[in-house]
């Protein structure tokens, strides 16, 4: 209770993200649109030199209806990706031309390049609705493609962002009532927002980081930035800034997103989180345990994590990185862990260790 609230108010590392079903999440409020059955899903992967688990991805796409999906990958080292794909039998993903890519400094350029290539593809029938799902190299699908298409097709014109708690937003340096909302880079964009993103940002280049455009006459450097560019620039570029004082309790309207409140605790559960993955700032072993225990009791993200940890056949570790974060990594999955992931509301999940194999994964996750 109190200690968790105090930690969240002080913690400047990334929050744990991935909560589902709070604040009317995933309801597509304001830009719903009638459900569609012919949704085209673009999977947009960001990798360094490989996409592990080719067998799982190949099984995921096997038998998919023609025109139902596209899969793209940006590789920091595309030649290595080509070699590794040939060795692993990875056939689903098309490698896009490489642009500037550096962790935290600029992962926006690969995101923009993936969107540009995907939007340039002719989708049949012309004008069919589409969604654009950003994933990492250590992400795996947790549902059959048919289920993912149906879920994302419920609100074809709404994007999904997993929004960080408000104490992680970027305040304007000269005004404590204006903020850039921060959100996980593992978002899902509706076509309208994908088109806006490539039109608003400059075309990415191989040699230089992308420049973040002004929003409401404010530049990127006008804000107190504490996170990576891909977490702080996208939402505001699409939907504008958040204007409020710290006492505000009313939600600012964002079309297709739903209510977004300025509240550093409740704000953890805002937005629509499609990716399961647990990361948090490291404080101390005791405080870390209390934060995890809080999440296990209050969110589906934590519930799934608890199930994985409790499964004696599963193996999940929580290394502390050089930038003082805890990033949970799944090394092994038992039957209970597989069921917990499959039965959750999340469509994809990360991080699944690159050098691990996951027997039974495709059989459980992709069963209709």
Buried (B, 14 or more C-beta within 10 A) or exposed (E): EEEBEEBBEEBEBBBBBBBBEBBEBBBBBBBBBEEBEBBBBBBBBBBBBBBBBBBBBBBBBEEBEEEBBBBBBBBBBBEBBBEBBEEBEBEBBEBBEBBBBEEEEBBBBBBBBBBBBBBEEEBEEEEBBBBBBBBBBBBBBBBBBBBBBBBBBBBBBBBBBBBBBBBBBBBBEEEEBBBBBBBBBBBBBBBBBBEBBBEBBBEBEEEEBBEBEEBEEBEBEBBEBBBBBBBBBBBBBBBBBBBBEEEBEEBBEBBBBBBBBBBBBBBBBBBBBBBBBBBBBBBEEEBBEBBBEBBBEBBBBBBBBBBBBEBEEBBBEBEEEEEEBBBBBBBBBBEBBBBBBBEBBBBBBBBBBEEBEBEEBBEBBBEE
